[in-house]
């Protein structure tokens, strides 16, 4: 699939439009195959536990659909997302998040 840094960069690129559905579509475009929602939630929870992102539920939508789960990068996550053109530094920053 894709690594944590790539996933952070996708979220960074999506900005305010980053929710689980849009992230799954962006990953699918990048890897060329369907993304399992369970895999995506597992990865998002992992990044959340490292303090790199947070998830916020949208309030109930008027059309009766379930609320979207928006994903926002924390300042630490944004720093990694900005290093997209420098993969070596981005991976080093992610490694530091584990310590």
N, C-alpha and C positions, 0 to 999 in steps of 0.2 A: 504494500500500500504506500503510504507516504510517512515521512518522519515528523517529529514534533515541530521542528523549525519550519518545515513547509506548511504545516497546519496553522501555525501562528501567523505565518506570512499571508495565508489565505484569509484568515480572520482580519488581519491588519488591512488588507486590500479591500475587503468588503465593508469595513467601517461600520456605519450605523445600520447597514443592511445585513449584518452578520447574525443569522439565527440558524438553528440546526438544519432547516431545509435548504437554505442558500449555501451553507457550508458544504452539505452533502453534494449538491449539484456542482459546486466548484471543484471538489475533490474528484468527482466522477469525470469531469472534463479533463482534469489533469492526468488521471491514471487510465482513463478510457474504459472503465467498467463500473458496474453498480457498486454503491457503497452501502454496507449494512449499518443500519441505524444503531444497533448495539455496539458495533466497533466505534462509531463516532462518539457515542455517549461515554464509552469507556475512556477514550482519549481525552475528551473534554474534561471529564472528572479528574483525570490524572493531572492535566495542566492546571485545573482549578486548585487541586491539593498542593501544587507547587507555588501557588500565589501568582500565577501568570494570567489568569482570567477569572471572570465572574459571570454568572448567568442570572438573568433577570426575566421573570415571566411578565409578558404583556398582560394587561387586564383583559377580561373576557371581551371578545369581539362581538359587534352588533349582529353579525350574520349567524351567530350560534356556533361558529367554529371554535376549536380549542385555541387558547392563547398561545402565541409564539414564545419560544424560549430564546431570548436574545443573548448573544455572547459579547461581552466587552472585555477588552484586554486591560489589565492593570498597567500602571506605569512600567513595571518590570517587563511585562509581556510586550508592551509597545516598543520598548527599547530593542527587544529581539526582533520584532517585526520590521523596524526601521533598518536593521542590518541585512535586509534581504539581498542586497547586491554583494554582501561580504559574508558568504556562508561560513567561513572559518570562524569569524568573530561571533556570528550568531550561534553557532554550535557551542562555542566556549561560554557564551552567556547562559545558554540553556544548561550546560554542565554545572555552572556556578549555582543555578537555582536548585540543584539537587543537594548542594552542600549547605 
